[in-house]
Amino acid sequence: MTSANSLFRRAKQHGNPVVQNNRATIFWEGDSAPHLIGDLTGWDERPKPFKRLRTTLEAASGKPIWSCSLTVPRDAYVEYAFHDPVSQEHFLDPWNQNSVSNGMGNRNNFFYMPETMPFPFSMRRADVRTGLLTHHRVDAGWLQDDGEREVYLYKPHAKGPFPCCLSMMDRITCTADG
């Protein structure tokens, strides 16, 4: 079995990406492939094309198999998405269930390299009570095309008031009542 076959089987079983040392390989199955965009490609600045695998292994669907490999620092956190060069649309990797808000109304896939892990403050702990997350739309004026921006505020499970910074110019105070 070739190395590409082995990596593809791992991706089918465990999802994208397949990480070996400082290399992350992402697979795609289809007649044509999207481009990879993300932290390491400058997003839309340098989309990375997938390469069609020349292998005897065939996808269950009978469609061609494509791969895209990145050399990544072993302690990196990486966000990425797929970009369809024809429709110019971004979309998530169907073989990676890990996604996070991109802060602009859409989502990106993400992964951690072997020598890193989620930031401890972002992990849930049984001994810490959860607070309240609220969603708001605020006037963004000239900063946003539609004049509004989505804002999420988190109120810890504790007595307030709590300082919140929406921007360099605007400050509000969140009271214990929200």
Backbone bond lengths (Angstrom), bond angles and torsions (degrees), N, CA, C in turn:
res aa  C-N    CA-C-N  psi(-1)  N-CA   C-N-CA  omega(-1)  CA-C   N-CA-C  phi
1 M - - - 1.447 - - 1.527 108.38 -
2 T 1.316 117.42 134.19 1.458 120.56 -179.89 1.519 110.16 -76.68
3 S 1.301 115.42 164.78 1.463 121.70 179.10 1.528 110.67 -60.84
4 A 1.321 117.32 -42.27 1.469 120.98 179.48 1.527 110.34 -62.12
5 N 1.320 117.35 -40.08 1.463 120.50 178.22 1.524 110.64 -62.19
6 S 1.319 116.02 -44.54 1.457 121.10 -179.38 1.528 111.18 -62.96
7 L 1.327 116.39 -44.15 1.462 120.26 178.91 1.527 111.23 -64.28
8 F 1.337 116.01 -41.31 1.468 119.82 179.46 1.529 110.80 -62.68
9 R 1.310 117.17 -42.40 1.466 120.36 178.43 1.528 111.11 -61.79
10 R 1.339 116.88 -39.72 1.466 120.38 176.86 1.523 111.21 -63.87
11 A 1.332 116.79 -40.84 1.468 120.16 178.53 1.524 110.83 -64.58
12 K 1.322 117.66 -42.12 1.473 120.74 179.06 1.535 110.92 -62.99
13 Q 1.330 116.27 -35.89 1.462 120.21 -177.10 1.531 112.28 -82.89
14 H 1.339 118.12 -42.32 1.457 121.35 -172.28 1.522 114.35 -113.18
15 G 1.319 118.30 -10.29 1.459 121.43 179.88 1.519 113.21 96.48
16 N 1.322 114.79 171.62 1.466 122.82 178.25 1.516 110.28 -86.08
17 P 1.304 116.42 152.80 1.458 128.75 -12.03 1.517 110.90 -85.07
18 V 1.323 115.80 167.79 1.457 121.15 170.39 1.529 105.34 -97.28
19 V 1.328 116.08 121.29 1.462 121.01 -175.57 1.521 109.78 -108.68
20 Q 1.328 115.51 127.79 1.459 122.89 174.68 1.523 107.01 -133.61
21 N 1.335 115.91 118.55 1.464 121.64 -178.06 1.532 109.72 54.23
22 N 1.332 118.31 -115.16 1.460 119.94 179.97 1.531 111.79 -109.18
23 R 1.313 115.94 25.92 1.469 121.17 -178.44 1.520 110.01 -120.55
24 A 1.332 115.75 129.03 1.465 122.03 176.73 1.523 107.43 -115.25
25 T 1.331 116.55 125.17 1.463 121.81 -179.86 1.517 108.97 -116.35
26 I 1.326 114.55 129.37 1.458 122.33 -179.08 1.527 107.38 -114.89
27 F 1.334 115.84 135.71 1.465 121.27 -177.05 1.519 111.48 -111.26
28 W 1.337 114.69 155.19 1.455 123.33 177.07 1.518 107.37 -140.81
29 E 1.317 116.36 144.40 1.460 122.37 179.48 1.520 107.50 -123.93
30 G 1.343 117.41 118.59 1.462 120.50 179.97 1.516 111.74 169.03
31 D 1.326 115.42 170.69 1.461 120.10 -178.57 1.519 111.96 -66.40
32 S 1.328 116.76 -34.27 1.464 121.66 173.71 1.522 107.03 -135.02
33 A 1.320 116.28 162.51 1.464 119.61 -174.37 1.522 111.06 -117.35
34 P 1.325 115.52 150.18 1.464 119.46 174.06 1.531 109.78 -76.68
35 H 1.303 115.95 -178.14 1.459 121.68 169.81 1.516 107.44 -103.10
36 L 1.315 115.95 154.29 1.456 122.08 176.46 1.522 107.98 -94.46
37 I 1.327 115.76 129.47 1.458 120.65 174.47 1.517 107.76 -125.97
38 G 1.309 116.55 150.61 1.448 118.40 179.64 1.507 112.86 170.98
39 D 1.326 114.14 -165.57 1.458 121.37 -179.34 1.531 111.46 -53.79
40 L 1.312 116.73 -40.10 1.467 120.76 -173.72 1.520 113.67 -85.79
41 T 1.322 118.15 -4.83 1.466 120.80 179.41 1.525 111.94 -115.49
42 G 1.325 117.22 7.06 1.461 119.18 -175.72 1.518 111.07 67.35
43 W 1.325 116.20 25.69 1.457 124.26 -176.99 1.517 110.50 55.55
44 D 1.294 120.60 -113.40 1.471 121.62 -175.12 1.527 113.15 -77.03
45 E 1.333 118.05 -8.26 1.460 120.40 -176.91 1.526 112.96 -69.74
46 R 1.339 117.33 -42.40 1.463 121.42 -176.09 1.534 110.70 -138.30
47 P 1.333 118.44 66.04 1.471 118.97 179.29 1.527 109.95 -57.17
48 K 1.315 115.23 139.21 1.477 120.23 -177.86 1.527 108.66 -101.56
49 P 1.334 117.53 121.43 1.466 119.49 179.54 1.523 111.80 -74.78
50 F 1.308 115.72 153.40 1.464 122.14 172.74 1.525 107.87 -83.48
51 K 1.332 116.08 154.26 1.461 121.64 175.74 1.518 108.76 -110.79
52 R 1.318 115.62 136.18 1.466 120.04 177.83 1.519 108.93 -71.54
53 L 1.332 115.72 131.71 1.457 120.49 179.31 1.508 110.16 -79.64
54 R 1.287 115.53 132.98 1.458 121.36 174.00 1.517 105.57 -99.52
55 T 1.317 114.54 93.76 1.462 119.98 -173.90 1.518 109.83 -145.58
56 T 1.303 116.20 158.18 1.458 120.46 177.38 1.522 110.95 -80.34
57 L 1.331 116.29 -14.41 1.453 120.05 178.25 1.525 109.45 -73.01
58 E 1.312 116.79 130.86 1.454 120.40 177.16 1.506 109.50 -114.41
59 A 1.307 115.47 145.32 1.451 120.30 175.54 1.521 108.17 -66.88
60 A 1.312 116.83 153.71 1.470 121.31 179.33 1.519 110.59 -56.56
61 S 1.322 117.11 -31.88 1.459 121.41 -179.40 1.522 112.31 -77.24
62 G 1.347 117.61 -10.79 1.459 120.95 -176.52 1.524 112.56 81.70
63 K 1.332 117.34 2.75 1.463 121.52 -179.30 1.525 110.33 -87.73
64 P 1.326 116.08 157.39 1.471 119.61 178.57 1.532 111.82 -61.87
65 I 1.324 114.84 155.58 1.462 122.75 178.52 1.515 107.91 -111.80
66 W 1.317 115.65 135.59 1.456 122.97 -178.22 1.523 109.01 -124.42
67 S 1.336 116.60 153.89 1.462 119.77 176.06 1.523 110.66 -140.96
68 C 1.315 113.79 156.45 1.458 121.76 176.36 1.523 106.27 -140.92
69 S 1.330 117.16 123.05 1.461 121.22 -178.10 1.518 110.81 -113.63
70 L 1.324 114.63 143.68 1.460 122.43 179.31 1.519 108.99 -126.94
71 T 1.307 116.61 141.30 1.453 121.29 169.96 1.518 106.13 -93.18
72 V 1.331 115.69 121.21 1.459 121.66 -169.46 1.529 109.05 -130.51
73 P 1.341 118.18 139.55 1.471 118.47 174.17 1.525 110.33 -55.63
74 R 1.314 117.35 142.54 1.467 121.90 -174.92 1.522 113.11 -67.25
75 D 1.333 118.40 -12.39 1.463 120.62 179.20 1.531 111.52 -112.09
76 A 1.332 117.73 26.01 1.462 122.03 -174.78 1.528 113.00 -90.60
77 Y 1.315 114.21 151.22 1.466 124.57 165.00 1.515 103.91 -110.68
78 V 1.327 118.03 127.45 1.463 121.53 -173.76 1.525 110.29 -125.76
79 E 1.325 115.83 131.98 1.463 122.00 171.00 1.519 108.34 -108.68
80 Y 1.341 114.80 144.09 1.461 119.91 179.98 1.519 110.22 -155.32
81 A 1.320 115.29 167.40 1.460 123.17 173.28 1.524 106.99 -150.66
82 F 1.303 116.26 174.30 1.457 121.37 175.36 1.523 108.65 -103.48
83 H 1.321 115.24 149.98 1.467 122.27 -179.78 1.521 108.07 -128.26
84 D 1.323 116.03 122.83 1.467 121.08 176.74 1.522 107.61 -85.91
85 P 1.345 118.50 112.92 1.465 120.14 -177.36 1.528 113.64 -66.39
86 V 1.323 118.00 -19.84 1.459 120.34 179.74 1.533 110.78 -81.87
87 S 1.329 116.71 -54.31 1.469 120.35 -177.96 1.523 112.74 -83.98
88 Q 1.330 117.11 -13.27 1.470 123.14 -177.56 1.532 112.19 64.86
89 E 1.329 117.00 24.28 1.463 121.19 -179.76 1.516 110.67 -101.55
90 H 1.335 114.54 148.66 1.460 121.59 174.29 1.525 107.86 -98.35
91 F 1.325 117.05 145.85 1.458 120.39 177.61 1.516 109.80 -153.02
92 L 1.332 115.42 163.49 1.459 121.42 -176.72 1.524 112.05 -80.65
93 D 1.308 114.64 156.52 1.452 123.54 175.85 1.530 108.14 -75.85
94 P 1.330 118.55 115.69 1.468 119.58 -178.51 1.529 113.72 -67.59
95 W 1.324 118.13 -13.61 1.470 121.23 179.70 1.527 112.63 -99.00
96 N 1.321 118.05 9.32 1.465 121.79 176.85 1.527 107.21 -130.29
97 Q 1.318 116.37 111.98 1.462 121.44 -177.68 1.526 112.94 -81.81
98 N 1.340 117.78 -6.80 1.460 121.31 -179.75 1.520 109.62 -85.58
99 S 1.324 116.51 116.35 1.459 119.91 176.98 1.522 109.69 -138.90
100 V 1.319 114.25 156.70 1.457 122.02 -177.43 1.524 107.81 -142.98
101 S 1.329 116.39 151.24 1.462 120.34 176.89 1.520 109.43 -60.80
102 N 1.328 116.04 139.22 1.461 118.76 177.49 1.527 111.24 -91.55
103 G 1.337 116.98 4.05 1.455 120.98 178.51 1.509 113.91 79.52
104 M 1.336 117.12 1.30 1.462 120.64 -178.28 1.521 110.97 -129.87
105 G 1.330 116.65 26.89 1.457 121.05 176.10 1.518 115.39 91.74
106 N 1.313 118.66 -2.75 1.464 121.88 178.49 1.527 109.22 -124.33
107 R 1.316 116.03 -172.87 1.460 120.71 -178.88 1.521 109.91 -127.64
108 N 1.323 115.44 155.70 1.466 123.39 173.25 1.512 108.34 -123.63
109 N 1.324 116.38 151.92 1.456 120.50 169.02 1.520 107.57 -78.98
110 F 1.336 115.63 160.49 1.456 119.57 176.12 1.514 110.10 -147.60
111 F 1.342 115.04 162.68 1.458 121.74 172.14 1.519 108.95 -154.97
112 Y 1.326 114.08 159.96 1.456 122.25 176.54 1.515 108.70 -111.08
113 M 1.307 115.83 139.28 1.458 120.83 173.05 1.531 108.26 -78.57
114 P 1.348 118.34 167.29 1.473 121.58 -170.10 1.523 116.48 -60.68
115 E 1.319 119.38 -28.14 1.456 120.20 -175.36 1.524 113.36 -98.89
116 T 1.305 117.16 21.24 1.462 120.48 176.85 1.517 109.06 -136.96
117 M 1.306 115.97 172.65 1.464 122.08 179.50 1.518 107.74 -157.83
118 P 1.326 117.18 168.97 1.469 118.91 178.68 1.530 110.60 -57.34
119 F 1.324 115.29 146.31 1.454 121.48 177.13 1.522 108.17 -59.80
120 P 1.340 119.12 131.34 1.468 121.03 -174.55 1.531 114.14 -54.00
121 F 1.343 118.33 -33.20 1.463 119.84 -179.04 1.526 112.49 -72.37
122 S 1.335 117.91 -14.25 1.466 120.22 -179.89 1.524 112.60 -93.22
123 M 1.332 117.34 -6.23 1.459 120.91 -179.04 1.534 110.88 -91.35
124 R 1.313 115.97 140.95 1.462 120.52 177.79 1.515 109.93 -74.71
125 R 1.335 114.09 142.25 1.458 120.00 178.44 1.522 108.23 -128.85
126 A 1.322 116.42 139.54 1.463 121.57 -178.46 1.525 111.75 -65.21
127 D 1.331 117.77 -28.01 1.465 120.26 -176.91 1.532 113.93 -87.76
128 V 1.333 117.81 3.42 1.462 121.47 179.42 1.523 108.75 -117.68
129 R 1.334 115.73 121.95 1.465 119.95 179.80 1.520 110.00 -71.58
130 T 1.312 115.88 143.93 1.462 120.36 -178.63 1.517 110.18 -81.86
131 G 1.291 115.21 152.88 1.458 121.79 177.64 1.512 110.37 -98.85
132 L 1.319 116.05 -152.38 1.458 122.08 -176.25 1.516 109.40 -122.31
133 L 1.313 117.33 131.03 1.452 122.73 176.37 1.518 107.79 -107.98
134 T 1.332 116.84 126.08 1.466 120.88 179.55 1.523 109.78 -120.56
135 H 1.315 115.54 151.15 1.464 122.83 -177.75 1.527 108.42 -111.62
136 H 1.340 116.03 135.46 1.464 121.31 -179.47 1.521 109.23 -139.88
137 R 1.337 115.82 156.40 1.463 121.75 170.16 1.518 106.08 -116.08
138 V 1.321 116.79 126.66 1.458 121.34 -177.48 1.520 110.26 -120.92
139 D 1.328 115.31 154.48 1.460 121.68 177.62 1.522 108.63 -67.52
140 A 1.310 116.44 120.30 1.457 120.87 -179.66 1.518 111.50 -106.45
141 G 1.319 116.34 -0.92 1.465 119.95 178.06 1.505 112.47 53.28
142 W 1.304 116.23 -129.62 1.458 122.26 -176.26 1.525 113.34 -76.48
143 L 1.327 118.20 -5.95 1.461 120.41 -178.31 1.530 113.38 -76.49
144 Q 1.321 117.31 -16.43 1.463 120.90 -174.98 1.516 108.24 -137.20
145 D 1.341 117.61 140.74 1.461 121.45 -178.10 1.520 112.88 -56.10
146 D 1.330 117.23 -45.24 1.466 119.26 -177.22 1.526 112.45 -87.34
147 G 1.342 116.71 3.28 1.462 120.34 176.52 1.512 115.19 80.18
148 E 1.339 118.05 -3.59 1.459 121.10 179.73 1.529 109.51 -128.32
149 R 1.312 114.11 156.25 1.459 120.07 177.17 1.520 108.64 -137.83
150 E 1.338 115.87 141.91 1.455 120.30 175.53 1.514 109.22 -80.17
151 V 1.337 116.14 135.72 1.453 121.99 178.63 1.522 107.99 -131.81
152 Y 1.310 116.38 135.57 1.454 122.17 175.34 1.521 107.71 -112.36
153 L 1.316 117.03 130.18 1.456 121.82 178.50 1.522 108.84 -115.48
154 Y 1.311 115.89 135.79 1.452 121.70 177.82 1.522 108.48 -110.37
155 K 1.322 116.51 126.76 1.459 122.55 176.66 1.518 107.24 -110.35
156 P 1.340 117.29 114.71 1.465 119.88 179.77 1.523 111.58 -62.07
157 H 1.319 116.51 158.76 1.461 121.59 176.54 1.536 107.38 -81.02
158 A 1.321 115.16 75.73 1.470 122.20 -178.86 1.524 107.54 -161.91
159 K 1.324 116.10 168.43 1.462 119.80 177.78 1.518 109.24 -74.62
160 G 1.348 116.93 142.90 1.466 122.75 -178.75 1.505 110.40 -102.18
161 P 1.279 121.60 -164.63 1.472 126.14 6.95 1.530 112.37 -76.98
162 F 1.348 114.11 160.77 1.447 121.35 -179.21 1.522 108.47 -123.36
163 P 1.327 119.58 129.03 1.463 120.54 176.90 1.524 110.08 -73.20
164 C 1.324 116.51 139.38 1.463 122.15 177.10 1.517 107.44 -132.17
165 C 1.302 116.80 134.89 1.455 120.68 178.78 1.519 108.15 -112.03
166 L 1.348 117.43 114.82 1.457 121.16 178.23 1.519 111.39 -86.50
167 S 1.309 116.90 -32.30 1.456 120.64 177.92 1.513 107.40 -160.95
168 M 1.315 115.90 -178.71 1.461 119.83 178.77 1.521 110.67 -66.92
169 M 1.348 118.38 -23.06 1.454 121.13 -175.14 1.522 113.02 -101.16
170 D 1.310 118.15 -29.57 1.457 121.44 -172.24 1.516 110.47 -111.12
171 R 1.323 116.59 129.13 1.465 121.60 173.77 1.512 108.02 -126.23
172 I 1.320 115.40 139.18 1.454 120.28 173.22 1.503 107.31 -129.22
173 T 1.305 116.91 164.79 1.454 121.32 175.84 1.509 108.07 -118.38
174 C 1.322 116.31 127.52 1.447 121.75 177.56 1.531 106.91 -89.89
175 T 1.310 117.33 122.62 1.456 120.89 179.00 1.518 109.71 -86.29
176 A 1.291 116.52 173.82 1.466 121.32 179.18 1.519 110.91 -60.63
177 D 1.348 117.12 -23.51 1.465 121.03 -179.57 1.532 111.16 -85.39
178 G 1.315 118.94 -5.14 1.459 121.73 179.92 1.462 110.10 111.10
